[in-house]
Amino acid sequence: MRPGLVTDPGDYPWSGYRSHAGDAAMHWPTEPEEYRRLAASSEAPASAYRELFKQPLAAYDLQAIRAHLDKYCAPGSGKFQDEIEAVAGRRAKIVPQGRPRKPKDGAEE
């Protein structure tokens, strides 16, 4: 197993999974809107939340997460990465290594 990855989301110490799945009491100022929309009743979101984690990640998604973590970059949309860059003051996107390619003769940049 790679360092930093856990087999069960409840094992990650900085995760809110245990609270959202109903396994532990954590007192958040408010529950995220996305969490409340998972189910109609106040008890059902925890059950629906646990179901989300029963499906394994697609190999492509897992590969993308690992690539970003290996380079200390933020996985997510371009907008999310832009926001992280603004807050953190550092690059959050994976950029190609090396110098940009020169245009071919007669081609415009």
Secondary structure, 3 states (H helix, E strand, C coil): CCCCCCCCHHHCCCCCHHHHCCCCCCCCCCCCHHHHCCCCCCCHHHHHHHHHCCCCCCHHHHHHHHHHHHCCCCCCCHHHHHHHHHHHCCCCCCCCCCCCCCCCCCCCC
